Amino acid sequence: MSDETITIKKENLWKYSTFVLGALVIVMALVIFTGDNSSVTGNVVANPQPSPSPNQQAPSPSAEQQRSPQVDVGVDDDAVLGDENAPVTIIEFSDYQCSFCMRFWSQTLPQIKSQYIESGKVKFSYRDLPLTSIHPFAQKAAESTECVREQGGDEAFWMMHDKIFENQAGLNDENLRIWAQERGYNIDTCLKSGKFRGEIQKDMQDAQRAGGRGTPYFIINGKTLSGACPFNAFQQAIDAELAGKEWYSPGSCQITVI
């Protein structure tokens, strides 16, 4: 009986030793892993900074680190409002059926016109970003303005542009033809041909390349601003450009001048 008892105790001791050894291996592996300066994806952190103490806040990223990169998207061959040689260029990517775009058109653009465009400081260009999945008439509206522009130039374009936003609640394919006819332009053949679909597709591709995922979306001298922002946001950005200062938008129509 005693021999049997001794044997059992030895087996238990062996099992216990094996368990302890395995646990130690796991603990050591965890220590080594958490002590590594690599991220989960394996990207090595160069010159890692020591972790802050409980009472010490981690340093905030600098303005240079937060700033959005310069966007290489221009006016292309789209309609321009204002002096071609103006020092500041604003490009709007927009959708004629978008309520936020209409709000920008009715509330903010008139102030930009009176304070900056008419004085030769800003030129403004409209490019198309129709969100056809939710706005069934946006594509035809965009095509109609190009059809009118083909016949009457930029002045005719802006007339049609304003007419559509002014009557956004009544936007449909038939009214587009009527509004053009009221100004002396027949756009039936042009719309049926679809000749400007490629032009609008190019605008959409440029918007996406510039980071635009919704409307309205703006590029101001290569820097981006998203949303139907109030006039003061544009004013800060434009004044910074005119003064030769750097700026960026961290979001929510905020402007940070560096």
C-alpha positions in Angstrom: 0.0 0.0 0.0 2.8 2.4 0.9 4.6 1.7 -2.4 1.4 2.5 -4.3 1.0 5.7 -2.3 4.5 6.8 -3.1 4.0 6.1 -6.9 0.9 8.2 -7.0 2.6 11.1 -5.2 5.5 11.0 -7.7 3.1 11.1 -10.7 1.2 14.1 -9.1 4.6 15.8 -8.5 5.5 15.3 -12.2 2.2 16.6 -13.4 2.5 19.7 -11.1 6.0 20.4 -12.3 5.0 20.1 -15.9 2.1 22.6 -15.3 4.3 25.1 -13.5 7.0 24.9 -16.3 4.3 25.4 -19.0 2.9 28.4 -17.1 6.4 30.0 -16.8 6.9 29.6 -20.6 3.6 31.4 -21.3 4.4 34.2 -18.9 7.9 34.7 -20.4 6.4 34.8 -23.9 3.9 37.4 -22.8 6.6 39.6 -21.3 8.8 39.4 -24.4 5.8 40.2 -26.6 4.5 43.2 -24.7 8.0 44.5 -24.3 8.5 44.6 -28.1 8.4 48.0 -29.8 6.5 46.6 -32.8 2.8 47.2 -33.6 0.4 44.4 -34.1 0.9 44.6 -37.8 4.6 44.3 -37.5 5.5 47.8 -38.4 8.5 48.8 -36.3 8.2 51.9 -34.3 11.3 54.0 -35.0 12.8 55.8 -32.0 9.9 54.9 -29.6 9.1 57.4 -26.9 8.8 56.2 -23.3 5.2 55.7 -22.1 3.9 58.6 -20.1 3.4 58.3 -16.3 -0.1 58.1 -14.9 -0.1 61.8 -14.2 1.5 62.8 -17.6 -0.5 63.3 -20.8 0.8 61.9 -24.0 2.0 64.7 -26.3 -0.5 65.9 -28.9 0.4 65.5 -32.6 1.7 68.7 -34.1 -0.3 70.8 -36.5 2.0 69.6 -39.3 1.2 66.0 -38.5 -2.6 66.7 -38.4 -2.6 68.7 -41.6 -4.3 67.1 -44.6 -2.0 66.5 -47.6 -2.2 68.9 -50.6 -4.8 67.6 -53.2 -3.8 67.8 -56.9 -7.2 68.3 -58.4 -7.9 71.4 -60.5 -10.7 73.2 -62.3 -10.4 70.9 -65.4 -12.5 72.4 -68.1 -15.5 73.3 -66.0 -17.3 76.6 -65.6 -15.6 79.3 -63.6 -17.2 82.2 -61.8 -14.8 85.2 -61.3 -11.4 86.3 -62.4 -9.4 83.5 -64.0 -6.2 85.0 -62.5 -7.6 85.2 -58.9 -5.1 84.1 -56.3 -7.6 81.7 -54.6 -9.4 79.0 -56.4 -12.4 77.2 -54.8 -13.7 74.1 -56.4 -17.1 72.7 -55.3 -18.0 69.1 -55.9 -21.8 69.1 -55.7 -25.1 67.5 -56.4 -28.1 69.5 -57.7 -30.6 67.4 -55.6 -28.6 67.6 -52.4 -30.3 69.8 -49.7 -27.0 70.7 -48.1 -25.6 71.8 -51.4 -28.7 74.0 -51.9 -28.1 75.5 -48.4 -24.5 76.4 -49.4 -25.8 77.9 -52.6 -28.4 80.0 -50.9 -26.6 81.0 -47.7 -22.8 80.9 -48.2 -22.0 81.4 -51.8 -23.7 84.8 -52.1 -21.3 86.1 -49.3 -18.3 84.6 -51.0 -19.4 86.3 -54.2 -19.8 89.7 -52.7 -16.7 89.7 -50.5 -14.2 87.8 -52.6 -15.3 86.8 -56.1 -16.5 90.3 -57.2 -13.3 91.8 -55.9 -11.1 89.5 -57.9 -9.7 87.6 -55.0 -11.4 84.2 -55.6 -12.5 82.3 -58.6 -15.1 79.6 -58.1 -15.7 76.4 -60.1 -18.6 73.9 -59.9 -17.9 70.3 -60.6 -20.4 67.4 -60.5 -20.7 64.7 -57.9 -24.2 63.3 -58.4 -25.2 60.8 -55.8 -27.4 58.8 -58.0 -28.2 56.1 -55.5 -30.3 58.6 -53.5 -30.9 61.4 -55.9 -32.6 60.1 -59.1 -32.6 63.5 -61.0 -29.1 64.6 -60.1 -27.3 63.1 -63.1 -29.7 64.6 -65.6 -29.5 67.9 -63.8 -25.7 67.9 -64.2 -26.0 66.9 -67.8 -28.5 69.7 -68.5 -26.2 72.4 -67.2 -23.4 71.2 -69.5 -25.8 71.1 -72.4 -26.8 74.7 -71.8 -23.2 75.7 -71.3 -22.3 74.2 -74.7 -24.8 76.6 -76.3 -24.4 79.7 -74.2 -21.0 79.5 -72.4 -20.3 79.9 -68.7 -22.9 82.6 -68.2 -25.6 80.2 -69.4 -24.2 77.5 -67.2 -24.5 79.6 -64.0 -28.0 80.7 -65.0 -29.1 77.0 -65.2 -27.1 76.2 -62.1 -29.0 78.9 -60.1 -32.4 78.0 -61.6 -32.0 74.3 -60.6 -31.1 75.1 -57.0 -33.7 77.8 -56.7 -36.4 75.3 -57.8 -34.8 72.2 -56.2 -38.2 70.9 -54.8 -39.5 70.7 -58.4 -36.5 69.1 -59.9 -37.3 66.4 -62.5 -36.4 65.6 -66.1 -39.3 67.5 -67.7 -38.7 70.7 -65.7 -35.0 70.6 -66.7 -36.1 70.9 -70.3 -38.6 73.7 -69.5 -36.1 75.7 -67.5 -33.6 75.6 -70.3 -36.3 76.5 -72.9 -37.3 79.5 -70.8 -33.8 80.9 -71.4 -33.8 80.0 -75.1 -31.9 76.7 -75.0 -33.2 73.4 -76.4 -31.4 70.5 -74.6 -33.5 67.5 -75.8 -31.0 66.2 -78.3 -28.1 66.8 -76.0 -29.6 64.9 -73.1 -30.7 62.0 -75.3 -27.2 61.6 -76.7 -25.6 61.4 -73.2 -22.6 63.3 -74.6 -21.6 64.8 -71.3 -21.8 61.6 -69.2 -18.1 61.1 -69.6 -17.4 64.7 -68.4 -19.5 64.1 -65.3 -17.8 60.7 -64.7 -14.4 62.5 -64.8 -15.6 65.0 -62.2 -16.7 62.1 -59.9 -13.4 60.3 -60.3 -11.5 63.5 -59.4 -13.7 64.0 -56.4 -13.1 60.5 -55.1 -9.3 60.9 -55.8 -9.4 64.1 -53.7 -11.1 62.3 -50.8 -14.7 63.4 -51.5 -17.3 60.9 -50.3 -20.2 63.2 -50.0 -21.6 66.6 -51.0 -20.8 69.4 -50.9 -17.0 68.9 -50.9 -14.6 71.8 -51.5 -11.0 72.2 -52.5 -9.5 75.6 -51.7 -6.1 76.1 -53.3 -5.5 72.3 -53.0 -6.7 72.0 -49.4 -10.0 70.2 -48.6 -13.1 71.4 -46.7 -16.1 69.1 -46.3 -19.7 70.0 -45.8 -22.1 72.9 -46.2 -19.9 75.1 -43.9 -20.9 78.6 -42.9 -19.3 81.6 -44.4 -16.9 82.2 -41.6 -15.2 78.9 -42.2 -14.6 79.9 -45.9 -13.5 83.3 -44.8 -10.8 82.0 -42.5 -9.5 79.7 -45.2 -9.5 82.4 -47.9 -7.9 85.0 -45.7 -5.2 82.5 -44.7 -4.5 81.9 -48.4 -4.4 85.6 -49.2 -2.0 86.1 -46.3 0.3 83.3 -47.4 -0.5 81.2 -44.2 -1.0 77.5 -44.0 -4.3 76.1 -42.8 -6.2 72.8 -42.6 -9.6 71.6 -41.6 -9.7 68.9 -38.8 -13.3 68.3 -39.6 -16.8 69.7 -38.7 -16.2 72.9 -40.7 -13.4 73.9 -38.4 -10.4 75.8 -39.7 -7.0 75.8 -38.1 -4.5 78.4 -39.3 -0.9 77.3 -38.7 
